[in-house]
Structure formats: C-alpha cells, structure tokens
Amino acid sequence: MIKKDEIDDFGSCLNKSSDNEMLFVLRAHDIVAPIIVRFWIELRILMKKNTSNDPQIVEALKCAEEMERQQIEGVNSNESE
C-alpha cells in the first residue's frame, strides 16, 4: 500500500483500526520488510486464517514484491538502515 492511498481509503486497515489499537508499520526501505511480509503470509495460511487466493494475501504478496522492487531501484535510498 502507498501511505497516501491508505490514509485516503476509509475502508483501509489503517482507518479500520480503533484509536487505541497498536499498529506496527514496515517501510519499503527496511531490508527485512518484504521478508517479514512473506512470513506473515505463511503464518496466516498455516493458521488457516487465509488461503493463498484471499485478496488480503494477494495484496500482501504484491506489497512484498513492490518493496523489493523499490529496494533494488534505490527508491527511498536517501535513508539508510
């Protein structure tokens, strides 16, 4: 997800969360972010919370792929971690 799109979408995960709910954000420039997203996908499927075809899982996989693309292309390279 793109930050602006997430904020603008009233049905997004960010906007569905309650005001007091803890959130954890992974940024594309963090080298472990796509690895963590793929691990989350595996756990969701293993725990039978999702199947590999669920829109939530498909979106998460696309997110991990886009994070990797941005890392390769140096998007956000003005910051280091």
C-alpha positions in Angstrom: 0.0 0.0 0.0 1.1 3.5 -0.6 0.8 5.7 2.5 -1.4 8.4 0.9 -3.7 5.7 -0.6 -4.1 4.0 2.8 -4.9 7.3 4.5 -7.4 8.3 1.8 -9.2 4.9 1.8 -11.8 4.9 4.7 -12.0 1.1 4.4 -8.3 0.5 4.7 -6.7 -1.5 7.5 -5.2 1.8 9.0 -8.6 3.5 9.0 -10.4 0.4 10.3 -8.2 0.3 13.4 -9.5 1.7 16.6 -8.0 4.9 18.0 -6.3 2.9 20.9 -5.2 -0.1 18.8 -1.5 -0.7 18.4 -0.1 -0.7 14.9 3.3 -1.8 13.5 4.4 -0.3 10.2 7.0 -1.8 7.9 8.6 0.6 5.4 9.9 -0.5 2.0 13.4 0.8 2.6 13.8 -1.6 5.6 15.7 -4.6 4.1 13.7 -7.1 6.2 10.3 -5.7 5.4 9.5 -8.0 2.4 10.8 -11.0 4.3 8.5 -10.2 7.2 5.5 -9.7 5.0 6.1 -13.1 3.3 6.5 -14.7 6.7 3.2 -13.1 7.9 1.5 -14.6 4.7 2.9 -18.1 5.6 1.6 -17.8 9.1 -1.8 -16.7 8.1 -2.2 -19.6 5.7 -0.7 -22.1 8.2 -3.1 -20.9 10.9 -6.0 -21.2 8.4 -6.9 -17.6 8.8 -6.5 -17.1 5.0 -5.9 -19.1 1.8 -3.4 -18.2 -0.8 -6.2 -16.8 -3.0 -7.6 -14.4 -0.5 -7.5 -10.8 -1.6 -5.7 -9.8 1.7 -2.9 -12.4 0.9 -2.7 -11.4 -2.8 -2.3 -7.8 -1.8 0.4 -8.6 0.8 2.4 -10.5 -1.7 2.2 -7.7 -4.2 3.3 -5.3 -1.4 6.4 -7.5 -0.7 7.3 -7.6 -4.4 6.9 -3.8 -4.6 9.1 -3.3 -1.5 11.8 -5.5 -3.2 11.5 -3.5 -6.4 11.9 -0.2 -4.6 14.9 -1.6 -2.7 16.6 -2.7 -6.0 15.8 0.6 -7.7 17.0 2.6 -4.8 13.7 4.2 -4.0 14.0 5.8 -0.5 17.7 5.4 -0.8 18.2 8.8 0.9 17.7 7.0 4.2 19.7 4.1 5.5 19.0 1.3 7.9 
